[in-house]
Amino acid sequence: MKLVLAVVQDDDSGELIERLVKNKYSATKLASTGGFLKEGNTTLMVGVTADKVEDVISIIKEVCQSRKQTFTTPIPPTGSASVFIPYPIDVMVGGATIFVLDIDHFEKV
């Protein structure tokens, strides 16, 4: 058995869960928060046999595409604490961070 942990953007999680269920994979959804942009993420846990790992990863790759998004800077630039004028920056968001772990024991009760 393998455990696929996928950290995805909240915007992608609904479609991803639908696609996993449609392909007969069950997933556990956990709310999580990203570090850099401090936005909500979703962490999905999918337990599968070793031969199904690549199928699950391909579904994640199809749904969770990276894209450019414009954000306004939340903090003042260094050295100008007295006057702050927010400015937009482009950041790549989306995609997925995927971990595949070996499972020594699995039991569903």
SVG drawing of the C-alpha trace seen along z (x, -y; Angstrom):
<svg xmlns="http://www.w3.org/2000/svg" viewBox="-18 -58 34 62">
<polyline fill="none" stroke="black" stroke-width="0.4" points="0.0,0.0 1.0,-3.6 -0.3,-6.8 -0.5,-9.7 -0.5,-13.1 -1.3,-16.0 -1.3,-19.6 -3.4,-21.6 -4.9,-25.0 -8.5,-25.3 -9.7,-26.4 -8.7,-23.0 -9.8,-20.8 -13.5,-20.4 -12.8,-19.3 -10.0,-17.1 -12.1,-15.2 -14.9,-14.7 -12.4,-13.3 -10.9,-11.0 -14.3,-9.7 -15.3,-9.2 -12.2,-7.0 -13.1,-5.0 -10.5,-6.5 -11.5,-7.6 -9.7,-10.6 -9.6,-12.2 -9.7,-16.0 -7.7,-18.2 -7.7,-22.0 -4.2,-23.4 -2.6,-26.9 0.2,-27.8 3.4,-29.5 4.3,-32.2 0.9,-33.6 -0.8,-32.5 -3.8,-31.2 -5.9,-28.2 -4.8,-24.9 -6.3,-21.4 -4.3,-18.4 -5.7,-15.1 -4.8,-11.7 -5.4,-8.9 -4.5,-5.3 -3.9,-3.1 -2.1,0.0 1.4,-0.6 0.2,0.0 -2.4,-2.8 -0.1,-5.5 0.8,-6.8 -2.9,-6.9 -3.7,-9.0 -0.8,-11.3 -1.9,-11.8 -5.4,-12.8 -3.8,-15.4 -1.6,-16.7 -4.6,-17.1 -6.7,-19.0 -4.1,-21.1 -2.4,-23.3 -0.1,-26.1 -1.2,-29.6 -0.2,-33.2 -2.1,-35.3 -1.6,-39.0 -1.4,-39.9 -1.0,-43.2 2.0,-43.2 0.8,-42.8 3.8,-44.3 5.8,-47.5 9.1,-47.3 12.2,-47.3 13.3,-50.7 10.0,-52.6 8.0,-52.0 6.5,-55.5 4.8,-55.5 3.5,-52.4 2.1,-52.1 1.0,-48.6 2.0,-47.3 0.9,-44.3 3.2,-41.3 2.6,-38.2 3.0,-34.9 2.6,-31.3 -0.2,-29.5 -1.9,-26.2 -0.2,-23.0 0.3,-20.4 2.9,-19.2 2.7,-15.4 4.3,-13.0 4.1,-9.2 4.7,-7.2 5.0,-3.5 2.3,-2.1 3.3,0.8 -0.2,1.6 -3.6,0.6 -6.9,1.5 -10.4,0.2 -12.9,0.9"/>
</svg>
